[in-house]
Structures are given as structure tokens and as C-alpha cells.
Amino acid sequence: MAGVDGMSGVESAAHLAGVPDSFQRLWTPHRLVYVQDTTQPEEDTCPFCKAPEMSDEDALIVARGEHAYVLLNLFPYNTGHLLVCPYRHISTYDLATREEVAEIASLTQTAMRVVKQVSHNDGFNIGMNQGVVAGAGIAAHLHQHIVPRWAQDANFFPIIAQTKALPKLLGDTRREIAEAWPELP
């Protein structure tokens, strides 16, 4: 049998390149930089330090407070996946001031209300991954995730293909959330 390893009886896949199969593929080359780059940014190259210097539209910011701000995750788990970041470049929650902690909490509550109003989601995952080992993509700058969840948002893509299908563009999602955000006192 051509392509079979005589020792193990396992067929080599080398001759199968380009052969049609039953799998559908969703190519996401834009995520390659996220997957491959495990270095942590310095303050002068940190995307969470640079975002507040940009326009809200370009940085995907939906709201700005005095000590922290809210923006869309560039690599969302679900549509409307938000991040709450302090302006200061700190790596862990215990380094945040009382004012930063209070505003992160307040912005989180407001974000939940706004996303629920705009997206009609069924629940949330909220959390902070602190440290690379804990799963933080940018461990150098503290940020809290607010991930809207729907009863039917899980399918085979994340499990089988390690791919998440998102039904809305980031710019459209940012606009909807920003427009629904209440004025800060």
C-alpha cells in the first residue's frame, strides 16, 4: 500500500495535500501574531498604554473614566468581549490603588448593563488572568475581561477547530456599545 509505513502500518499523509475532505476550514491568519508572540510589552510599547492616546474608534474604546477605561478585545471570545484597564501600567490587581479598583468595578457593572441592553445576552464570564502562566496574553498591564455569553453560543468550532465565529464586526460592536454607554457623572 503506497504511503504506509512498513513498521507501524500507519499511512503517511504527505501524499494527501490538497485532497478534498469533509472538513470546512475557517482561516484566521490575523490571529497568528497573537498566537506566536509571547513576549510582554514594555510600558512604551504596551497596547493598553497606547490605546488611550488614540481615537476611541481606532483603539476600540467604548468609555473612558478618570482612572480606567473600557475597550473591545481585539481577539474576542464572543461578540461584545470587553476589557477594563487602568491607565497606569501595572501588572496585577494588588498593585492597583483604591481609586483604580473602585473605578474598574464601577465600569464593569456599567459594561454589564450596557452589553445586556445592546446584546440581550444570557450571562457573563468576568475575570482577570494575572501572569503569563495564568493565561494573560498581556500580563504586563492589568485588564479585566467581560465576556457576554448566550445559551446557544457554544458550538463545535472552539472545541474541534479552536476557532470562534463572531457574527459582528468589531467596529460595529464598539459603536453600538459606545452609543448606549451612559454619560459619566
BAKOLKOL-349520 format. One record per residue (C-alpha): x, y negated, z negated; residue in three letters. Coordinates in nm, 3 decimals, padded with zeros to 5 digits. Layout:
BEGIN
site x:X	y:Y	z:Z	fitor:ALA
...
END
This chain:
BEGIN
site x:00.000	y:00.000	z:00.000	fitor:MET
site x:00.151	y:-00.331	z:00.107	fitor:ALA
site x:00.229	y:-00.570	z:-00.174	fitor:GLY
site x:00.214	y:-00.310	z:-00.451	fitor:VAL
site x:00.498	y:-00.294	z:-00.700	fitor:ASP
site x:00.607	y:00.070	z:-00.694	fitor:GLY
site x:00.695	y:00.064	z:-01.064	fitor:MET
site x:00.373	y:-00.070	z:-01.218	fitor:SER
site x:00.114	y:-00.026	z:-00.945	fitor:GLY
site x:00.029	y:-00.399	z:-00.969	fitor:VAL
site x:-00.039	y:-00.570	z:-00.638	fitor:GLU
site x:00.166	y:-00.883	z:-00.567	fitor:SER
site x:-00.039	y:-01.196	z:-00.499	fitor:ALA
site x:00.230	y:-01.350	z:-00.275	fitor:ALA
site x:00.053	y:-01.246	z:00.046	fitor:HIS
site x:-00.283	y:-01.388	z:-00.076	fitor:LEU
site x:-00.200	y:-01.760	z:-00.044	fitor:ALA
site x:-00.479	y:-01.929	z:00.150	fitor:GLY
site x:-00.705	y:-01.624	z:00.147	fitor:VAL
site x:-01.064	y:-01.730	z:00.070	fitor:PRO
site x:-01.210	y:-01.604	z:-00.254	fitor:ASP
site x:-01.529	y:-01.662	z:-00.454	fitor:SER
site x:-01.384	y:-01.936	z:-00.679	fitor:PHE
site x:-01.475	y:-02.301	z:-00.639	fitor:GLN
site x:-01.194	y:-02.539	z:-00.733	fitor:ARG
site x:-01.216	y:-02.892	z:-00.863	fitor:LEU
site x:-00.878	y:-03.055	z:-00.806	fitor:TRP
site x:-00.788	y:-03.327	z:-01.056	fitor:THR
site x:-00.435	y:-03.441	z:-00.968	fitor:PRO
site x:-00.487	y:-03.770	z:-01.156	fitor:HIS
site x:-00.464	y:-03.570	z:-01.483	fitor:ARG
site x:-00.115	y:-03.439	z:-01.403	fitor:LEU
site x:00.057	y:-03.738	z:-01.563	fitor:VAL
site x:-00.144	y:-03.677	z:-01.882	fitor:TYR
site x:-00.064	y:-03.306	z:-01.891	fitor:VAL
site x:00.307	y:-03.338	z:-01.812	fitor:GLN
site x:00.404	y:-03.647	z:-02.012	fitor:ASP
site x:00.451	y:-03.556	z:-02.380	fitor:THR
site x:00.674	y:-03.850	z:-02.466	fitor:THR
site x:00.542	y:-04.101	z:-02.716	fitor:GLN
site x:00.535	y:-04.470	z:-02.621	fitor:PRO
site x:00.728	y:-04.739	z:-02.798	fitor:GLU
site x:00.532	y:-05.046	z:-02.902	fitor:GLU
site x:00.636	y:-05.235	z:-02.587	fitor:ASP
site x:00.506	y:-04.956	z:-02.357	fitor:THR
site x:00.211	y:-04.835	z:-02.566	fitor:CYS
site x:-00.114	y:-04.835	z:-02.364	fitor:PRO
site x:-00.313	y:-04.920	z:-02.679	fitor:PHE
site x:-00.090	y:-05.223	z:-02.742	fitor:CYS
site x:-00.107	y:-05.332	z:-02.377	fitor:LYS
site x:-00.485	y:-05.287	z:-02.335	fitor:ALA
site x:-00.586	y:-05.595	z:-02.539	fitor:PRO
site x:-00.361	y:-05.810	z:-02.316	fitor:GLU
site x:-00.562	y:-05.703	z:-02.008	fitor:MET
site x:-00.912	y:-05.793	z:-01.893	fitor:SER
site x:-01.186	y:-05.585	z:-02.051	fitor:ASP
site x:-01.272	y:-05.432	z:-01.714	fitor:GLU
site x:-00.914	y:-05.333	z:-01.632	fitor:ASP
site x:-00.847	y:-05.193	z:-01.980	fitor:ALA
site x:-01.194	y:-05.031	z:-02.008	fitor:LEU
site x:-01.255	y:-05.226	z:-02.331	fitor:ILE
site x:-01.619	y:-05.243	z:-02.437	fitor:VAL
site x:-01.584	y:-05.450	z:-02.757	fitor:ALA
site x:-01.319	y:-05.647	z:-02.948	fitor:ARG
site x:-01.313	y:-05.710	z:-03.320	fitor:GLY
site x:-01.069	y:-05.900	z:-03.538	fitor:GLU
site x:-00.854	y:-05.601	z:-03.639	fitor:HIS
site x:-00.959	y:-05.330	z:-03.392	fitor:ALA
site x:-01.121	y:-05.279	z:-03.055	fitor:TYR
site x:-01.319	y:-05.015	z:-02.864	fitor:VAL
site x:-01.235	y:-04.880	z:-02.520	fitor:LEU
site x:-01.323	y:-04.586	z:-02.299	fitor:LEU
site x:-01.089	y:-04.289	z:-02.300	fitor:ASN
site x:-00.906	y:-04.275	z:-01.966	fitor:LEU
site x:-00.917	y:-03.893	z:-01.990	fitor:PHE
site x:-01.266	y:-03.837	z:-02.137	fitor:PRO
site x:-01.405	y:-03.511	z:-02.271	fitor:TYR
site x:-01.756	y:-03.638	z:-02.193	fitor:ASN
site x:-01.911	y:-03.944	z:-02.031	fitor:THR
site x:-01.901	y:-04.230	z:-02.282	fitor:GLY
site x:-01.599	y:-04.093	z:-02.473	fitor:HIS
site x:-01.477	y:-04.397	z:-02.669	fitor:LEU
site x:-01.167	y:-04.475	z:-02.870	fitor:LEU
site x:-01.147	y:-04.720	z:-03.161	fitor:VAL
site x:-00.794	y:-04.860	z:-03.200	fitor:CYS
site x:-00.640	y:-05.107	z:-03.439	fitor:PRO
site x:-00.448	y:-05.384	z:-03.263	fitor:TYR
site x:-00.144	y:-05.307	z:-03.481	fitor:ARG
site x:00.087	y:-05.032	z:-03.358	fitor:HIS
site x:00.058	y:-04.783	z:-03.644	fitor:ILE
site x:00.063	y:-04.407	z:-03.613	fitor:SER
site x:-00.153	y:-04.277	z:-03.897	fitor:THR
site x:-00.466	y:-04.371	z:-04.087	fitor:TYR
site x:-00.287	y:-04.408	z:-04.419	fitor:ASP
site x:-00.084	y:-04.697	z:-04.271	fitor:LEU
site x:-00.399	y:-04.896	z:-04.186	fitor:ALA
site x:-00.496	y:-05.192	z:-04.403	fitor:THR
site x:-00.832	y:-05.204	z:-04.583	fitor:ARG
site x:-00.950	y:-05.455	z:-04.324	fitor:GLU
site x:-00.848	y:-05.229	z:-04.036	fitor:GLU
site x:-01.014	y:-04.926	z:-04.197	fitor:VAL
site x:-01.336	y:-05.123	z:-04.258	fitor:ALA
site x:-01.348	y:-05.253	z:-03.902	fitor:GLU
site x:-01.267	y:-04.915	z:-03.747	fitor:ILE
site x:-01.559	y:-04.771	z:-03.949	fitor:ALA
site x:-01.793	y:-05.055	z:-03.853	fitor:SER
site x:-01.700	y:-05.036	z:-03.483	fitor:LEU
site x:-01.751	y:-04.659	z:-03.495	fitor:THR
site x:-02.104	y:-04.700	z:-03.634	fitor:GLN
site x:-02.189	y:-04.961	z:-03.371	fitor:THR
site x:-02.040	y:-04.744	z:-03.096	fitor:ALA
site x:-02.258	y:-04.452	z:-03.204	fitor:MET
site x:-02.572	y:-04.667	z:-03.196	fitor:ARG
site x:-02.488	y:-04.818	z:-02.856	fitor:VAL
site x:-02.392	y:-04.490	z:-02.692	fitor:VAL
site x:-02.707	y:-04.325	z:-02.827	fitor:LYS
site x:-02.915	y:-04.614	z:-02.683	fitor:GLN
site x:-02.740	y:-04.604	z:-02.344	fitor:VAL
site x:-02.681	y:-04.232	z:-02.301	fitor:SER
site x:-02.956	y:-04.064	z:-02.505	fitor:HIS
site x:-02.706	y:-03.808	z:-02.632	fitor:ASN
site x:-02.791	y:-03.547	z:-02.896	fitor:ASP
site x:-02.487	y:-03.580	z:-03.124	fitor:GLY
site x:-02.121	y:-03.681	z:-03.159	fitor:PHE
site x:-01.778	y:-03.543	z:-03.228	fitor:ASN
site x:-01.577	y:-03.805	z:-03.417	fitor:ILE
site x:-01.219	y:-03.765	z:-03.527	fitor:GLY
site x:-00.855	y:-03.862	z:-03.531	fitor:MET
site x:-00.574	y:-03.636	z:-03.417	fitor:ASN
site x:-00.268	y:-03.763	z:-03.602	fitor:GLN
site x:00.067	y:-03.641	z:-03.480	fitor:GLY
site x:00.160	y:-03.459	z:-03.161	fitor:VAL
site x:00.123	y:-03.124	z:-03.336	fitor:VAL
site x:-00.238	y:-03.218	z:-03.426	fitor:ALA
site x:-00.322	y:-03.278	z:-03.061	fitor:GLY
site x:-00.278	y:-03.654	z:-03.034	fitor:ALA
site x:-00.190	y:-03.746	z:-02.676	fitor:GLY
site x:-00.067	y:-04.083	z:-02.802	fitor:ILE
site x:00.040	y:-04.010	z:-03.156	fitor:ALA
site x:00.236	y:-04.334	z:-03.188	fitor:ALA
site x:-00.081	y:-04.551	z:-03.204	fitor:HIS
site x:-00.373	y:-04.463	z:-03.430	fitor:LEU
site x:-00.704	y:-04.415	z:-03.249	fitor:HIS
site x:-01.035	y:-04.256	z:-03.337	fitor:GLN
site x:-01.232	y:-04.054	z:-03.083	fitor:HIS
site x:-01.609	y:-04.090	z:-03.048	fitor:ILE
site x:-01.732	y:-03.819	z:-02.812	fitor:VAL
site x:-02.102	y:-03.811	z:-02.723	fitor:PRO
site x:-02.249	y:-03.462	z:-02.699	fitor:ARG
site x:-02.561	y:-03.330	z:-02.532	fitor:TRP
site x:-02.736	y:-03.000	z:-02.596	fitor:ALA
site x:-02.653	y:-02.889	z:-02.241	fitor:GLN
site x:-02.307	y:-03.047	z:-02.192	fitor:ASP
site x:-02.108	y:-02.725	z:-02.214	fitor:ALA
site x:-02.066	y:-02.501	z:-01.910	fitor:ASN
site x:-01.805	y:-02.267	z:-01.767	fitor:PHE
site x:-01.572	y:-02.543	z:-01.635	fitor:PHE
site x:-01.388	y:-02.620	z:-01.960	fitor:PRO
site x:-01.365	y:-02.255	z:-02.058	fitor:ILE
site x:-01.269	y:-02.094	z:-01.728	fitor:ILE
site x:-01.119	y:-02.377	z:-01.525	fitor:ALA
site x:-01.000	y:-02.608	z:-01.806	fitor:GLN
site x:-01.182	y:-02.886	z:-01.616	fitor:THR
site x:-01.452	y:-03.125	z:-01.730	fitor:LYS
site x:-01.705	y:-03.252	z:-01.477	fitor:ALA
site x:-01.816	y:-03.608	z:-01.557	fitor:LEU
site x:-02.132	y:-03.743	z:-01.395	fitor:PRO
site x:-02.048	y:-04.117	z:-01.420	fitor:LYS
site x:-01.752	y:-04.330	z:-01.319	fitor:LEU
site x:-01.553	y:-04.494	z:-01.600	fitor:LEU
site x:-01.622	y:-04.847	z:-01.473	fitor:GLY
site x:-01.999	y:-04.787	z:-01.467	fitor:ASP
site x:-01.991	y:-04.636	z:-01.815	fitor:THR
site x:-01.782	y:-04.927	z:-01.950	fitor:ARG
site x:-02.024	y:-05.182	z:-01.805	fitor:ARG
site x:-02.333	y:-05.009	z:-01.948	fitor:GLU
site x:-02.185	y:-04.980	z:-02.298	fitor:ILE
site x:-02.036	y:-05.332	z:-02.297	fitor:ALA
site x:-02.367	y:-05.483	z:-02.183	fitor:GLU
site x:-02.555	y:-05.302	z:-02.462	fitor:ALA
site x:-02.298	y:-05.392	z:-02.733	fitor:TRP
site x:-02.441	y:-05.640	z:-02.986	fitor:PRO
site x:-02.270	y:-05.975	z:-03.043	fitor:GLU
site x:-02.022	y:-05.965	z:-03.331	fitor:LEU
site x:-02.106	y:-06.195	z:-03.625	fitor:PRO
END
